[in-house]
Amino acid sequence: MFSIYPVPAIHDIHVITLDFPSEGTRFEIIDASGKLALSVPLTSASSVISVAHIAKGNYIARVISPEKRYGEQKFTVIREY
């Protein structure tokens, strides 16, 4: 299991996993059409990921490792004007 905050996100999201991720664990963001928008390695149980370059909209975040899938969560990216 994992959690992300803040939701909605503006510039960064914080990713917290319940256990220390094993080698090969990745954080992925999937857009509304099912395309992979971002994939980054996770090397600690607490990470900050920039979403500043991702278009505003609704996404699915997931954490996966070679051994298991941590789950999925919906979130939104917004922009301040």
N, C-alpha and C positions, 0 to 999 in steps of 0.2 A: 504494500500500500504506500501511497505517497500523497502529499498535499501541495497545493500551489497557492500563492497569494501575491499581491492583491488581485482580486477579481471584481470588476474588470481591471485589466492591466493597461498601463500607458506606455512606460519605457522598459521596465524590467519586471520579471516575475521571479519569485523565490520558490525553489523546489526543495521540499523536505521529504526524505525517504525514512522509513522506520528503522532500517538497518543500513549498514555501510554497503554501498553498491560494489558488486564484484567487478572484476576486469571485464570490459566489453559492454557495460551497462550504458544505455543511451537514453536521452530525453528527446522525444520527438513531438513535433507539432504538425497536425494534419488539418488542412483547410476544409471548407464546406464541400468542395468537390471531390475530396478524398485524396488530394495530392499532398505529398510531404513538403511542408513549408520550411521546416528546420529540423536538424538532427545534430545533437551535440553530445559528446561523452560526459558522463557523470563520474567524478572522481572522489566525491565526498557525499556525506548524508545530507548536506545543506549546500545548495548552489544558487547563484544568481545568474539568470539568463536574460540577455537583452532581447526584447521584442520590438525595439524601435524601428527596425527595418521591415517589419511585417505590416501589411495593410490592415486597416481596421476591419473587424468582422468577427465572426464566431469560429472557434477552433476546437479541436480535441487535442489534449495533451496526453501523452502516454510515456511510461518508463518501462523499458524492456531490457532484459539481460539474456545472456546465453542460457541461463538456468530457469528463469521465470519471467512472467509478465506481472508488473506491479499494479496494473489496472489503467483505466482511462478516466479523464475528467474533462468536462466541457468548460470553456472559458471564453471571454470576449476581450479583444484588443480595441481600445478606444483612443482617440486623439484629443488633446486639449487645444482649444483655439482661443 
